Amino acid sequence: MAAPSAMAKANVLTIDKVSLHKPNVQVKVTYSCDPGLDHELVANAQRLDTGTRDEVTAAGTVKRDKLICDSDSHVTQVNMRPAQGSHFVKGNKLKVTVFYFDNDGFSYAHEDAVAVL
């Protein structure tokens, strides 16, 4: 019987944990990506319990040279900085989205989670 051939994995993202590290929000992400892909890993957070019309958001990026793309699963921490005028405290409810973003402006492999800090 022949040995199974190596197959490329889909470019997958999983949100493992969302936490507060004042003033930043951090998200722990398990990811896999195929070798040769030219993209960044992006994380966005939006506070859901603002009680106002103002959006409270944060964003962060893991640059392409910091990602290990060898079809295996890896873990990274994304530090998201709050937008000007935004702040987060323990107990806030957030919607967090992670995705890949390529040089042509396309985003893919979106993963969403709702978490309480």
N, C-alpha and C positions, 0 to 999 in steps of 0.2 A: 504494500500500500504506500502510495506517495505521501510525503509530508505535506501538510496543508500550506498553501502559499500565503505569504503576508498580504493582507488586504489593507488598503487605506481606510482610515476611520473617517467618518463624517466630522466636520468641524463642529464640535459639541461644546456647550457651556452649561455649567450647573452652579447655581448660587448655593453655597454651603452655609454661610453665616453673614449676618449684617450686624455691625456693632458701632458704638459711639466712642470715638477717641477725640475728645474736644480739641479744636472746634470741628474736626473732620468726622466724616462717616466712612467706615471701612467695610468692604465686602470681600469675603473669602470666596474664591471662584476655582472650581475644578474645570480644566479645559483640555481639549485635545485639538490638534490642528495638523493638517498634512504638511509634509516638508515642502518648502518652496513657496508657501503662501506669503503674500506681502500685505500684511494688515496689522492693525492695532486692536487691542481689547479695550472696549470703552464701557464705563459704568455710569449710570445716571440714577439719581434718587430724587423723588418728589415727596414732600411731606403731605399726607392726606388729611391731617387733622388741624389745619391752620385756622379754621374758623373765620377766615377773611378771604377776600378775592385775590390777595397777593400770593403768587407762587413762591414756595420755599423749596429751593433745589440745591443739588450738589452734583459735581461731575468729576471723573477721574479717568486716566488713561494708562495702560501699560503699553509702552512703545514696542514696536516690532522686534527690536534687538534684545528685548527682555523676555520674549516668549520662546519657549522650546517647542518647536514644531517637528515632531518625529513620529506622529501618529499614536504615541502613548498619552496617557492622562497625566496632567501636572496640576499643581496648585499654586495660585498666586493671590496676593493681597492687593486690592486696589484702594488707594486712599483717595476719597472724593472730597474736594474742597467745596465749601458752601459758596453759592453765588453771593455777590455783594448784597447785603441786607438780609441774607438768609441765616438762620441759626437753628441748631438742633439741640434737644435736651432728652434726657432719659425719659422714656414713656411715649415719645413721638411715634406715630404710625407712618411708615414709609412704603412707597412703591419703588422697588429697585429694578432696573433693567440693565442687563449686560448684553453686549453684542460685539461682533467683529466689524471693523470699518476698514475698507481698503483704499488704496491710493486714487481710485477712480470715483470715490464718493459713495460706493455701495455699502450698505450694512446688511448683515445676515447673521443667522444663528441666534436670534433674539431669545432671551430667557428672562422672565419676569417673576418677581416674588414680592409678597407683602410681608413686612416685618415690623415688630415693635422694638424700638431701641431700649 
